Amino acid sequence: SAQTQNRKADHLRICLDEDVQFHTNTNGLERYRFTHCCLPEIDRQDISLTTTFLGKQLSAPLLISSMTGGTEQAGIINHRLAEVAQHYKIAMGVGSQRVVVEKPQVASTFAVRSQAPDILLFANLGAVQLNYDYGLERCQQIVDLLAADALILHLNPLQECIQTTGDTNFAYLLDKIATLCAKLPVPVIAKEVGNGISGVMAEKLLAAGVTAIDVAGAGGTSWAKVESERAENPLQRRLGTTFADWGLPTAECITSIRAKFPQVPLIASGGLRHGLDAAKALALGADLAGMALPFLQAAAESEAALHELVEVLIAEITTVLFCTGNTTIEQLKHSRALQSLK
Ligand code: FMN
């Protein structure tokens, strides 16, 4: 557990101080452009970003992606994130809760529900832990700690390859996910960590009983790079460098999953860096837009920086709606305002 805590501390430090983003591979959204409407004929004040996801109302289709917990600094960050999520009524995830099961005294660094009673809140665990002694009981414990609305199971095969003592037994995991989905009373969301979920894999996960997908595609934070920075042996450092740009661009994941599954609750994340990216992802069919690194950077700075970030994101999405002549996110999605450039 000391090892798990050190890893969490390293992740925050590396993500805040080093260049950890994809370089050559992008989120794919630059291949799209909104058709500008020179005469929207709506009042900008009438625009509403209100959205419903997994039965809960949000004031904007935004998610603070799963990041941290388990150390003092992580606790401060989670509590700042929860405060801003509650203030703006947006969704939030916490980082992997494996550390709590190993070390129950760090529970308070995750326990943000009392501070954010109304938000859509996601628990988090690596799916591979289901092959390492995690079953229904521990998953329920993780959900209960947050009074979470859903459990995110993250899929991170590449990250585990580059971690010094990574958990790389992914055999028969889909069956275990299916068993968990059948028994856990809250919905399960399958999420990557920045390498993307293809249409084919989404189909398998949904057939296993997963309720929603968060694509967490390529183009933003590269976990191969993060783990390469902290890897102890040269082979893994080199693996991380070689695979720094591996993965499916976020835009491709969204379009391929949406084409197969018109109704499935779908989260876009991975390399979204402003409200224009978020709006493009929504227009491509996502229901929520998630961001990790931008929220971490703001949270490390101050609560004021976090509030400013959310206000900017809301203003940017609102401006897209205004300049495409749409009053709601639902209208935007059906507007065909987004054009593919190739
Ligand atoms: N994803 C998880 O599902 N569980 C985690 O515990 C987790 N820890 C993270 C820690 C940090 C410091 C950051 C920056 C990201 C973490 N992620 C984790 C991945 C993010 O949720 C997200 O999928 C990924 O960073 C891509 O989004 P981005 O480009 O907006 O950063």
Residues whose N, C-alpha, C, O or C-beta is under 5 A from the ligand:
A	BS01	FMN	H11 L12 C15 S65 S66 M67 T68 G95 S96 N124 H154 E192 V193 G194 A216 G220 T221 G270 G271 L272 G290 M291 A292 L293
